[in-house]
Amino acid sequence: MHKSRLILSIKVLSILMIATGIIANEWVLTYLFSVDGVLETLSRIIIWFIDLLLVGFGIFILLSKHAQKSLNAKILIMFNFFKIESLKESLRIFLSAALTIIFFIIIISQFAYMVTEIYKNQDNLAVLEATNIDAGHAIETTLRTTWYNDNHWYGYGTLYYRIAHSLSFILPNNNNSIPRFTGTLRPSEWGSISRDSLTQSIHEAYEKRTHFALQLVSLISVFGIAFIICSLLFQRTSLRIIALPAIIASSLNIDIWTDYIFRAHPDHLLSFLSSLFLFLVYISVCKKRYQFYLPALIAGLALSTKITFLLFIPGMIFLMIPPLTKKNMLRLVRFYFLLACSYFLIGFPQNFRIGRGVNEWRDLSQWFVFPTWESIAGWCFQLLDQGWQIFLIIPILYCFLGENVNRNSNEGSSRNSHMNLRIFAVALTPFICLLSRSMIWGPGEMPHHTIPFLSIILAAEAIILISTEIRWVTRIRIWMNRVSFKFIMAILFLVIIEIWIGIIPRNVDRRLRDIMSGREAARDTYELLNSYLKDGKKVLVEATIPFNHYDKNVTYTGHLHMTIKKLKRYGPDIITLAKSQLPIIMDDENRPEEWYLWWGDEYEEIRDFYGLFYEKNATIDPYGNEWIKTYENSRGTQIWEKK
């Protein structure tokens, strides 16, 4: 076949892919195949995903001359399959293409399965906040976030919530009659919304879609980390695709990685940006481009995701210094200047309010103390526990699937060794900074804190493997350089992964069940409190209690912060309490010392209030009001009604 005609055919094929992705949309498919004119939300999400995949690949092939030439070469070889002189090469191309397609389908299956899981996990704000305060807070923050406003939450950055907010606009509605939410209201303003203009069911639909978007950002981040590691290990796209399912499966098999996909937390996005930061640093060093424009941009994005990235910034010093020269100092200053510009631009206008961010950081710092040998060991064991499977799989994949490379000269080896030390210092410095602090609760109570540090160390492991000549590794790679061996090992490795942890890890369903446990009881409580609100009663609620965030008759008091003076001021008809939380304030012997920091000077007043209800079924407050406990469920949620 003539080369120019084949290139033209490839371009036509790419245009057909784009056209198919545009035409075969949810509305056309609903009209053609749905009897009742309605598609399940999950089906619509899958249709959108496939459409975006077709359009994305079509545009990539149409615009990339390299992709066109690569496809042209492979197709020409396939046309010459039966010629003796090219039979071996044709067979290699055929097997490589077949395996690549199979493994690509596996990756799509892994992603699609996880999308169905996060779809099952999505819920409304009230129920989520009762069972997982972080997830509830993430939904609250995202609902009032846009790309041009201040969401009034300075504990984390804005990027995670802004991306989720935009995704929630792209994702299909659970109900086509639901208008798009502007996301500009503060929580204090939600109670003023008219029930006629925006009903409770519409609110809950917004919340579910937002929760799904938050989880989707975390899921894409985990897949992104796996892709970065594979991109470092292998140059050929086919080998990256073949290795990717193993990295994804080993990541999802770790409980904490799966948990924080379902819990809607920014740490996975921070982890992805941290590993991408190191990847771009490595690429810049390899190409001898020491301006580090892209790494500075990504560092600004990471800092806008979570302020924890401040611990990653000092490591860049080791990339440029030593030697301590004027040129290197200027490079370092330029890098930090570009990082600051990226940070302020992405987080505008919120990131310009530095004082509030510093105050939040100062408030959080009171939960940290000086390290002990126990805390250092705790952080290290936690890091290893969360990453040992991926640490193990990376060198195995590299040994058995990696391309063979020429041995370095002595000068090149010395230069690589010098570069490896710098890369390792950039990756390890953040974790050393983390070791210098100990949390009051201990590392085990905050397991997600180490995930970003782990991701950048995993990227560093891949960089050191590909840039260091280890004799026994080189021997294995030379022996495995035969194409047939690579294909056999790829299939064998896939079988081992399936037997060991599962291509779709078996712990995913277990973790989802654990995270969703208690929601039915929370939902029952939510409905009961709504019935009180419909009767016009004033309801006072605590943390971990599911309540309607949009009703003016609800007063939220936070976590164990209610006092008798506030009781008189609020004048509720209904009081809700979490039985499991009361011993924290009432049990003097077993109370952790950190709670005194939480209560401050109001400790005695707070204790007096909860003492009225602790281990009782009826009580009388100092103002002569009689309270009767009318409800208690399996979660320990209590409802007290004023007579």
Rosetta blueprint (number, residue, H / E / L):
1 M L
2 H L
3 K H
4 S H
5 R H
6 L H
7 I H
8 L H
9 S H
10 I H
11 K H
12 V H
13 L H
14 S H
15 I H
16 L H
17 M H
18 I H
19 A H
20 T H
21 G H
22 I H
23 I H
24 A L
25 N L
26 E H
27 W H
28 V H
29 L H
30 T H
31 Y H
32 L H
33 F H
34 S L
35 V L
36 D L
37 G L
38 V L
39 L L
40 E L
41 T H
42 L H
43 S H
44 R H
45 I H
46 I H
47 I H
48 W H
49 F H
50 I H
51 D H
52 L H
53 L H
54 L H
55 V H
56 G H
57 F H
58 G H
59 I H
60 F H
61 I H
62 L H
63 L H
64 S L
65 K H
66 H H
67 A H
68 Q H
69 K H
70 S H
71 L H
72 N H
73 A H
74 K H
75 I H
76 L H
77 I H
78 M H
79 F H
80 N L
81 F L
82 F L
83 K L
84 I H
85 E H
86 S H
87 L H
88 K H
89 E H
90 S H
91 L H
92 R H
93 I H
94 F H
95 L H
96 S H
97 A H
98 A H
99 L H
100 T H
101 I H
102 I H
103 F H
104 F H
105 I H
106 I H
107 I H
108 I H
109 S H
110 Q H
111 F H
112 A H
113 Y H
114 M H
115 V H
116 T H
117 E H
118 I H
119 Y H
120 K H
121 N H
122 Q L
123 D L
124 N L
125 L H
126 A H
127 V H
128 L H
129 E H
130 A H
131 T H
132 N L
133 I H
134 D H
135 A H
136 G H
137 H H
138 A H
139 I H
140 E H
141 T H
142 T H
143 L H
144 R L
145 T L
146 T L
147 W L
148 Y L
149 N L
150 D L
151 N L
152 H L
153 W L
154 Y L
155 G L
156 Y L
157 G L
158 T L
159 L H
160 Y H
161 Y H
162 R H
163 I H
164 A H
165 H H
166 S H
167 L H
168 S H
169 F H
170 I H
171 L L
172 P L
173 N L
174 N L
175 N L
176 N L
177 S L
178 I L
179 P L
180 R L
181 F L
182 T L
183 G L
184 T L
185 L L
186 R L
187 P H
188 S H
189 E H
190 W H
191 G L
192 S L
193 I L
194 S L
195 R L
196 D L
197 S L
198 L L
199 T L
200 Q H
201 S H
202 I H
203 H H
204 E H
205 A H
206 Y H
207 E H
208 K H
209 R H
210 T H
211 H H
212 F H
213 A H
214 L H
215 Q H
216 L H
217 V H
218 S H
219 L H
220 I H
221 S H
222 V H
223 F H
224 G H
225 I H
226 A H
227 F H
228 I H
229 I H
230 C H
231 S H
232 L H
233 L H
234 F L
235 Q L
236 R L
237 T H
238 S H
239 L H
240 R H
241 I H
242 I H
243 A H
244 L H
245 P H
246 A H
247 I H
248 I H
249 A H
250 S H
251 S H
252 L H
253 N L
254 I L
255 D H
256 I H
257 W H
258 T H
259 D H
260 Y H
261 I H
262 F H
263 R L
264 A L
265 H L
266 P L
267 D H
268 H H
269 L H
270 L H
271 S H
272 F H
273 L H
274 S H
275 S H
276 L H
277 F H
278 L H
279 F H
280 L H
281 V H
282 Y H
283 I H
284 S H
285 V H
286 C H
287 K L
288 K L
289 R L
290 Y L
291 Q L
292 F L
293 Y H
294 L H
295 P H
296 A H
297 L H
298 I H
299 A H
300 G H
301 L H
302 A H
303 L H
304 S H
305 T H
306 K L
307 I H
308 T H
309 F H
310 L H
311 L H
312 F L
313 I H
314 P H
315 G H
316 M H
317 I H
318 F H
319 L H
320 M H
321 I L
322 P L
323 P L
324 L L
325 T L
326 K H
327 K H
328 N H
329 M H
330 L H
331 R H
332 L H
333 V H
334 R H
335 F H
336 Y H
337 F H
338 L H
339 L H
340 A H
341 C H
342 S H
343 Y H
344 F H
345 L H
346 I H
347 G L
348 F L
349 P L
350 Q H
351 N H
352 F H
353 R L
354 I H
355 G H
356 R H
357 G H
358 V H
359 N H
360 E H
361 W H
362 R H
363 D H
364 L H
365 S H
366 Q L
367 W L
368 F E
369 V E
370 F L
371 P L
372 T L
373 W H
374 E H
375 S H
376 I H
377 A H
378 G H
379 W H
380 C H
381 F H
382 Q H
383 L H
384 L H
385 D H
386 Q H
387 G H
388 W H
389 Q H
390 I H
391 F H
392 L H
393 I H
394 I H
395 P H
396 I H
397 L H
398 Y H
399 C H
400 F H
401 L H
402 G L
403 E L
404 N L
405 V L
406 N L
407 R L
408 N L
409 S L
410 N H
411 E H
412 G H
413 S H
414 S H
415 R H
416 N H
417 S H
418 H H
419 M H
420 N H
421 L H
422 R H
423 I H
424 F H
425 A H
426 V H
427 A H
428 L H
429 T H
430 P H
431 F H
432 I H
433 C H
434 L H
435 L H
436 S L
437 R L
438 S E
439 M E
440 I L
441 W L
442 G L
443 P H
444 G H
445 E H
446 M L
447 P H
448 H H
449 H H
450 T H
451 I H
452 P H
453 F H
454 L H
455 S H
456 I H
457 I H
458 L H
459 A H
460 A H
461 E H
462 A H
463 I H
464 I H
465 L H
466 I H
467 S H
468 T L
469 E L
470 I L
471 R H
472 W H
473 V H
474 T H
475 R H
476 I H
477 R H
478 I H
479 W H
480 M L
481 N L
482 R L
483 V H
484 S H
485 F H
486 K H
487 F H
488 I H
489 M H
490 A H
491 I H
492 L H
493 F H
494 L H
495 V H
496 I H
497 I H
498 E H
499 I H
500 W H
501 I L
502 G L
503 I L
504 I L
505 P L
506 R L
507 N H
508 V H
509 D H
510 R H
511 R H
512 L H
513 R H
514 D H
515 I H
516 M H
517 S L
518 G L
519 R H
520 E H
521 A H
522 A H
523 R H
524 D H
525 T H
526 Y H
527 E H
528 L H
529 L H
530 N H
531 S H
532 Y H
533 L H
534 K H
535 D L
536 G L
537 K L
538 K L
539 V E
540 L E
541 V E
542 E L
543 A L
544 T L
545 I L
546 P L
547 F L
548 N L
549 H L
550 Y L
551 D L
552 K L
553 N L
554 V E
555 T E
556 Y E
557 T L
558 G L
559 H L
560 L L
561 H L
562 M L
563 T L
564 I H
565 K H
566 K H
567 L H
568 K H
569 R H
570 Y H
571 G L
572 P L
573 D L
574 I E
575 I E
576 T E
577 L E
578 A E
579 K H
580 S H
581 Q H
582 L H
583 P H
584 I H
585 I H
586 M H
587 D L
588 D L
589 E L
590 N L
591 R L
592 P L
593 E L
594 E H
595 W H
596 Y H
597 L H
598 W H
599 W H
600 G H
601 D H
602 E H
603 Y H
604 E H
605 E H
606 I H
607 R H
608 D H
609 F H
610 Y H
611 G H
612 L L
613 F L
614 Y L
615 E L
616 K L
617 N L
618 A E
619 T E
620 I E
621 D L
622 P L
623 Y L
624 G L
625 N L
626 E E
627 W E
628 I E
629 K E
630 T E
631 Y E
632 E E
633 N L
634 S L
635 R L
636 G L
637 T E
638 Q E
639 I E
640 W E
641 E E
642 K E
643 K L
